[in-house]
Amino acid sequence: MPQPTRSKSFFPKGKSLTSIAFTISLVAIVIALLSIVLSLKSPSEPRPVTQHISAFQTPEEQSDIYVRFDMEAFDQINEHYWMATSSYSLSKLFQTSLGKVTGSYQILSTFDREGTAKMLEVAFSNATSSAAKQKIAVDTVSYLMTYLLIPAGRSGLLTIEQNNKLSERVANINPANDLYKDVGTSTGASVEQVEVSYEKTVARLKDATSTEAKAELKRAEYTHKVLTSAFNKSIYDVAKAEPTLYDHKIGSSLYVHLKQISPVTFNEFVHAVDDASTTPGLNSLVIDLRGNFGGNFAVAQALLGLFIGQNQYAFDLFHQGNYEVQRTTMPLWPELSRYKEVAILIDHGTQSTAEELAASFKRNYSARIVGSLSLGWGTVESHDYEMKTIIDPNQKYIMELVEYLTLRPDNVPIEGSGVTPDVDISDKDWSSKLHSYFKLQGTIDTLDNVMRRQPID
C-alpha cells in the first residue's frame, strides 16, 4: 500500500517531541481533562448547538412547560440524530413512547410536530400532579431515546450526575479509588515512601490464602506500579487519572497496550515513545487495542497526526446522509520514523473509538491489523445538548445522542460490521500468514508471541 503524503515536520531534527513541543506539564494535563473530558466526542468541525430551538413554536409549548421540555428534545433529535428523521417518523416515536409511559394509547391529530405538541398537552392535562407531569415528560424522552432510537441503548436522557460519572469513566478516573490508601500510605507520599509501604504490605499479605487478601495484594501491586512511575504518579496526583497505556520493549518492537482512549492517553503515548528513543534496534511498533472500549475521538485524531502530520485526512463521520471529514490535529513527529512497520491488534472487545483508530491507521498509514473481528460499536455519542427547559429546579438533564456513525476504510459503517483484520487468528495457519503482511522478522516474532497471550500490562 503506498504511503500517504506526509506534511513537513514541526519538530527540529534530533529533538524529541517531549522536550520541544509536547513538554508534559501538570497544568496541561488538568486543562485537557477539564476541556476534552466534558466533550466525549470532538469532530474537527462540530455543528453549533442550537439553544432552546423548540421554545414557543406552538401554543401548547407556550402554555405548558412540560410540553416545551419534550418538544425541545423533539427538535434536538430532529437536528442532531445521526439518521435523518422526518417529523412524521419522530411524531410516531413520541406517540409510541408516550403510550408506553402512560399505559394508554395516545392519539395524534396530525403526524407532525404540531400534532405531537397537542398529544403531549392532552397527556399532561390528564396527570394528577406536577410530579406526575414531570415524570411523564422525563420518561417519555428517556424511553424514546434509549429504546426507540437505533442503535438501541446508545442514546439516553442523563442527569448531570450520570453524565459526570460517564465523563470520569472516559477519563479513567474513579473517585472511589485511593491508590495511596491501597498501598498503605498517605496521599501525595513520595516514591520512596510508596516503596516502603508497599514492601510492608507484601510482607503482610504474601502468605495469605484468603480471596480478600489475594485481591488486596493484587491491588497493591497495581498501585505500586502506578505510583513508582514518576510520570504516572504526576498525572494521578493532579487529575486522579489512572494509566490507560502500558509499554514494553519486545525484541525489536515497541509494544504499546492501550486499554482505553482518554485525555491522558496522548501524553502517555508520547512519553512511551520518547522513553524508547534511547533504546537501540527498535524498528517496529505494535499497538494493542484488544479489549479497548474506546473513548475520546479528539485523542484518536491527535495520535494519528503524529504519524501523518497535522490537518491531514483522518476519517469520515456519517451524519444524516453526509460524510463529514475529520482531520488530524497534531504535527508530524520524526521520532516515529524509526518504526518501519506498524501492527494494530484487535479482538471482539475492541470497540467505538478504538475501532475507528485501527481502521484509520490501516487507511492512512499502511498499518496492518492482526486479531479477530472487532465488536462493531460504530457510533459517536454526543453530550453537547443540555436541556434548557427546566422542569425540576433540583435537576438538570443532558441528552446523550448518537450523532455520527463511524466508517471502515471501505466506507461500510463499523456499526454492526466491525473492523476485519488482515490476519485473522481464528485461521489455523494465521501465524504463517504474517509473512504476507510484515517483512521484518522481528515484527513477526513479536506478533507470534503476543497474539498467543492476553494484552500485556
Secondary structure, 3 states (H helix, E strand, C coil): CCCCCCCCCCCCCCCCHHHHCCCCCHHHHHHHHHHCCCCCCCCCCCCCCCCCCCCCCCHHHHHCHHHHHHHHHHHHHHHHCCCCCCHHHHHHHHHHHHHHHHCCCCCCCCCCHHHHHHHHHHHHHCCCCHHHHHHHHHHHHHHHHHHHCCCCCCCEEEEHHHHHHHHHHHCCECCCCCHHHHCCCCCCCCHHHHHHHHHHHHHHHCCCCCHHHHHHHHHHHHHHHHHCCHHHHHHHHHHCECCCEEEEEECCEEEEEECCECCCHHHHHHHHHHHHCCCCCCCEEEEECCCCCCECHHHHHHHHHHHHCCCCEEEEEEECCEEEEEECCCCCCHHHHHCCEEEEEECCCCCCHHHHHHHHHHHHHCCEEEECCCCCCCEEEEEEEECCCCCCCCCCEEEEEEEEEEECCCCCECCCCCCCCCEECCCCCHHHHHHHCCCCHHHHHHHHHHCCCCCCC
